[in-house]
Amino acid sequence: MNIESLIARRNRLLGANTPLFYDSPLHLVRGEGVWVYDNDGEKYLDCYNNVPCVGHCHPQVVDALCMQAKKLNLHTRYLHENILDYVEQLLARFDNSLDRAMLVCTGSEANDQALRIARMHTGKQGIICTNATYHGNTTAVVALSSIFGPQASVPENVRMVPWPDSYRTPDNLRGDTLASHYAAYVNDAIRDLEDKGLGLAGMLVCPLFANEGLPDEPNPYLREAIGYVRDAGGLYLADEVQAGFGRAGRWWGHEGSGLVPDIITLGKPMGAGHPLAGLVARGELIDEFLEKEGYFNTFGGNPVSSAVGLAVLKVLEEERLIENAAAVGEFILQGFRELQQKYDSIGDVRGQGLFFGIDLVSDRDKKSPDAAEAKRIVNKMRDRGVLMSKIGEHGNILKLRPPLCFSKENAEQLLSVLDEVLEGSSV
Amino acid sequence: MNIESLIARRNRLLGANTPLFYDSPLHLVRGEGVWVYDNDGEKYLDCYNNVPCVGHCHPQVVDALCMQAKKLNLHTRYLHENILDYVEQLLARFDNSLDRAMLVCTGSEANDQALRIARMHTGKQGIICTNATYHGNTTAVVALSSIFGPQASVPENVRMVPWPDSYRTPDNLRGDTLASHYAAYVNDAIRDLEDKGLGLAGMLVCPLFANEGLPDEPNPYLREAIGYVRDAGGLYLADEVQAGFGRAGRWWGHEGSGLVPDIITLGKPMGAGHPLAGLVARGELIDEFLEKEGYFNTFGGNPVSSAVGLAVLKVLEEERLIENAAAVGEFILQGFRELQQKYDSIGDVRGQGLFFGIDLVSDRDKKSPDAAEAKRIVNKMRDRGVLMSKIGEHGNILKLRPPLCFSKENAEQLLSVLDEVLEGSSV
């Protein structure tokens, strides 16, 4: 079946506004490692997909899924060792104070539960988030999301504060001054929530500010902002749905700041594509929540999902993928910086581990966001067999998050194709 | 590892208040057809689990899962035929007016999106639900749920109306009089929402009133209540997370009333244990929602989930499981009615297809709910190798929902063991 008729069927069955990548959409049918293949056998280097973190269709993950699916797949109101083995191994990778977990199916569910727990625990309603992010798609978390689809209206119990932009920042602030400039908005938001009688339940934030555009120096900001949050009795809710499981070249994004969150939400790469998500938290928060409000998730933490989660942890360690993310990530970042020297359209290059943002501008001095160029490059790269996307409040930041098994050779291909495409646009 | 140490690990890792079935919890390790097996090799007849609708670990479903998981598991912003084939086959089983679908991972997500769509489309906030139900666990849908865990407080945009109880009903009302009695509460709730300036977005209801206790004659009530809802410009949101996929001996629960809902939410049995859920709706509702608010779900409708969904539909038809549910269901209902003649503790027996509620009472004339007896029977049945649970606002209704491949022989075992256990309690 050709692309046009697939699109026609899709429009009819799912709706014409269902999101689809690229001007010329891809019909992918197979994946292996860092590669995906379309229906014509064309091969693409995947520099976008963080979900298959251990590589597409990793045999150990697939085997774990199939073996358990043949035996038993049932909810967790019966005893099963898989969920216990998985949660034990998961918690061992966090600070000791985070000693309980709750397993769900999607990052949206995890963030929604984190809000419920924070509001229950504090007895307050106010949540602070940034003004250029996404935390999921349930009613409660979509209210904290402004970059995909227009925001109808911000509910009265939500405050969106400017994200700590290290590039388009007033007076070229850096370091502690930058941090204080942005953290002041958090302090103001807390005062406002208190003045309105709502009070502060917590601040939900990705510790890398991934959707915002991966700013440099997020950590001094986080320390100051979360300081205000905690002084006001609020919780630090770290959304590690993108930042977690080695993406930043370390196990968790929040480790960069030295702060230990009260609740950490997990998702996307957790099951390498299988719908597995969850949260870890200080035990008393989960205990109090289960006692006061009760919680059960039919599919969350079932024996199959837990087997998959265990396999993902095992592969991440056995194949030393987090070390790989740090090393190859550094190599790529260096390469991007060299391209920045060569092309004026690259205003800024930012990244941690195997997560990158390339901020494209039409004028370097004015730092004018160039969304059209970002769109052009994403499509040209696709035509040359390299998959990436774009992000940020202006849609002008190239977003790259390859599987963590991305090699130096893969990196060289990415850099060389990007060089050609940028070259093409500068002539 | 013994039961006690599993429980201790579970309390430590997940929290002591995590729900667990039975006074003597089960450590299940294997499932096949209508049977599950514990770690000691003991065999249990599963009369509770609706999720493995085609039977535990059905080979065709497991094969579909494994074959696709080996090939590709990726989000739906690339083209893939599985989601199109699945949605096409799914929609073919609904009224023609329901011509688009949205795939998500859990029933909670499906119901949450249904609320978002209804509120977006009507521009109103009010949602009506019953006062003894459960629609999921996100912030927005837990506000409509009152039977699992205490309800902190009902938000101002929610109205809970008395469910159409056909057993403990004032003046032993029946038929249209019963319907009008309960539907009047819906009309009142609409007036109140309008008076408060919130208006009506819709009514979310399980067409079988499954959590409420499966009342007789839900359909005259639904016709009258939904008539009020539609007159006020609200949408009929049918929660088929439990009622759908043949449970009631027909494809969908809502077909009983002859009303076509505006949105139907699906979940639990949809993927036979794999986290697959979704909603079907009139196309213009989904189109408008995607255009105005945007929606994307990372795991929803991925090639693996869609392959599983396709396999479930295929098995349901090839093995004629819905016809089986109707026939075996009728046989069981008859058997329960005979037990009712024999035991005074059975106040009422209700059911549709392979979904049953046995309402236990300590006094037949007063219809006094007997939650203690329900608990005792559920535990005794487990000890004799038959799994069931209890439900309803008083916790006194035995709840049975076996896999749809439940045979007449299985039914005879269920009836005979239940007879023994009831006999034991009457001496």
Interface residues (C-beta under 8 A of the other chain):
Chain A: M1 I3 L6 I7 R9 R10 R12 L13 L14 G15 A16 N17 T18 P19 L20 F21 P25 L26 H27 L28 V29 R30 G31 V36 N49 V51 P52 H56 C57 V62 L65 C66 A69 K70 K71 L72 N73 L74 H75 T76 R77 Y78 L79 H80 E81 I83 L84 V87 E88 L91 D99 R100 A101 M102 V104 C105 T106 G107 S108 E109 D112 Q113 L115 R116 M120 N137 T138 T139 A140 V142 F148 G149 P150 A152 G267 K268 A272 G273 H274 P275 G283 I286 D287 L290 E291 K292 E293 G294 Y295 F296 N297 T298 F299 G301 N302 V304 S305
Chain B: M1 I3 L6 I7 R9 R10 R12 L13 L14 G15 A16 N17 T18 P19 L20 F21 P25 L26 H27 L28 V29 R30 G31 V36 N49 V51 P52 H56 C57 V62 L65 C66 A69 K70 K71 L72 N73 L74 H75 T76 R77 Y78 L79 H80 E81 I83 L84 V87 E88 L91 D99 R100 A101 M102 V104 C105 T106 G107 S108 E109 D112 Q113 L115 R116 M120 N137 T138 T139 A140 V142 F148 G149 P150 A152 G267 K268 A272 G273 H274 P275 G283 I286 D287 L290 E291 K292 E293 G294 Y295 F296 N297 T298 F299 N302 V304 S305
